Amino acid sequence: MKSNDWKEKLNIVYSTNPEFNYQTNESDKIETIGKNNQKLRVSIEKKGRGGKTVTLVTGFVGTDDDLKELGRLLKTKCGVGGSSKDGEIIIQGEFKQRIIELLKAEGYTQTK
């Protein structure tokens, strides 16, 4: 049975070939690389945040679920709030040295 989902056919105007297979632009899922191969960078940022200081962890390569799990761990250990999205983790407050120590303890050896 053919699927008539219009979202799959968005960029196709019309095809007279009954055997034509609509191709979708499905991107491959990004797999999380090993902890010791992650090149995470920890920095402190104040610009564009209303004068609030945040600690920013960038360079994470992997799935959103793994990113959110790591962000949840860091927020819990620091006892503050934050968010995890778009490959970066935002921790409220100035916790650069503590986060570097926590990441190295978790096995992220290439953290700076």
C-alpha positions in Angstrom: 0.0 0.0 0.0 1.3 3.5 -0.9 1.8 6.1 1.7 -0.1 9.4 0.8 1.7 11.5 3.4 2.0 14.9 1.8 5.0 15.9 3.9 7.1 13.2 2.2 6.2 14.7 -1.3 6.8 18.4 -0.6 9.4 19.1 -3.2 7.9 16.9 -6.0 5.5 18.7 -8.3 4.1 15.9 -10.3 5.2 12.5 -11.7 3.4 10.4 -14.3 5.4 7.3 -13.6 3.4 5.0 -11.4 6.6 3.3 -10.2 8.2 6.6 -9.1 9.5 6.5 -5.6 9.5 9.8 -3.7 12.8 10.3 -2.0 12.9 12.1 1.3 15.9 14.0 2.7 16.3 11.9 5.8 19.6 12.7 7.5 21.5 10.0 9.2 21.3 10.0 13.0 24.5 11.3 14.6 25.9 8.7 16.9 27.6 9.7 20.1 31.3 9.2 20.0 33.3 7.8 22.9 33.8 9.9 26.0 37.6 10.0 25.6 37.3 11.2 22.0 34.9 14.1 22.8 36.7 17.5 22.6 34.7 19.6 25.0 35.5 23.2 25.6 34.3 25.0 28.8 34.1 28.8 28.8 32.4 31.6 30.7 30.1 33.9 28.8 28.3 37.0 29.8 27.5 38.7 26.5 23.9 38.7 25.3 22.5 37.2 28.5 21.3 40.3 30.3 24.4 40.6 32.4 24.1 37.1 33.8 27.2 34.9 33.9 26.9 31.4 32.4 29.3 28.5 31.9 29.1 27.2 28.4 30.2 23.6 27.4 30.6 23.3 23.6 31.9 20.7 21.2 29.7 17.8 22.1 29.2 15.3 19.2 26.2 13.0 19.7 22.5 12.6 20.1 20.3 15.1 21.8 19.4 12.5 24.5 23.0 12.0 25.4 23.6 15.8 25.5 20.6 16.3 27.7 21.8 13.5 30.0 25.2 15.1 30.4 23.6 18.5 31.0 21.4 17.0 33.6 24.4 15.5 35.4 26.3 18.8 35.4 23.3 20.8 36.6 22.7 18.3 39.4 26.3 18.2 40.5 26.6 22.1 40.5 23.2 22.5 42.1 22.1 25.1 39.5 19.8 25.4 36.5 20.6 25.5 32.8 19.8 24.1 29.4 21.1 21.7 26.8 20.4 22.2 23.1 22.1 22.7 19.7 25.3 20.8 20.8 26.0 23.0 23.8 25.2 22.9 27.5 24.5 26.2 29.4 25.0 26.1 33.1 23.9 29.2 35.1 26.7 30.7 37.1 30.5 30.6 37.1 31.5 27.0 37.5 34.3 26.6 34.9 36.9 24.8 37.1 34.3 22.6 38.8 32.7 21.5 35.5 36.2 20.6 34.0 36.9 18.4 37.0 33.4 16.8 36.8 33.8 16.1 33.1 37.3 14.6 33.6 36.0 12.4 36.4 33.2 11.2 34.0 35.8 10.1 31.4 35.9 13.2 29.1 39.7 13.4 29.0 40.0 16.0 26.2 38.3 18.7 28.1 39.7 22.2 28.3 
